Amino acid sequence: MNYAQIDASLKTAFAREDAAFLHGFWHGLNTSHAEWSLKLWLDALIEEFDISSIPAELLKAFQQIHVDSQAQLDDDPLTMTLLIPDDETALKLRALALQQWCQGYLYGLGLGERIKNWKALPKEFREWIEDITHISQLDENSVTDCEEDEASFVDLSEYVRMAAAHIAEHIALVATPKPEPETIH
């Protein structure tokens, strides 16, 4: 997935959300819904963002996000990547994108039916969600292009990536009904 290309497609069609937010939204919805498909995601986008129609170029971008993200999760959730600008982009813009990814993720996570009781989640998972919430409130204007902030950004983005992957993996295991053992009479 190429952040710049997808974000440009989004900005051409409508300027409400960026690629990072929508990618986070996808992951939040995917984690929080037992049944998941491209159609369900498109329906959620249309409903949540009041989109009357999706231009063909934007539909391709949404399909690419869905297919690539689902392939990563199917392969191994821990290999997922965040759709944020590359390292050549100014650190402030990457920090803003990480903030938006987290906002989208939390928004999507909150719309699902899989997490009935947040307090019932293991402490570690609640802490990850709280941390992602704090990162979603990051002030990108406090970020400077220095080595220390660059290292902090790399650590934060890796933390978000791993936390989201572990949360998805855990919720999928917990929410998937276990098959009934066969009984022999």
Secondary structure as UniProt FT lines:
FT   HELIX           3..13
FT   HELIX           19..32
FT   HELIX           38..48
FT   TURN            49..50
FT   HELIX           56..75
FT   HELIX           77..79
FT   TURN            87..88
FT   HELIX           91..111
FT   HELIX           118..120
FT   HELIX           123..136
FT   HELIX           140..142
FT   HELIX           147..175
//
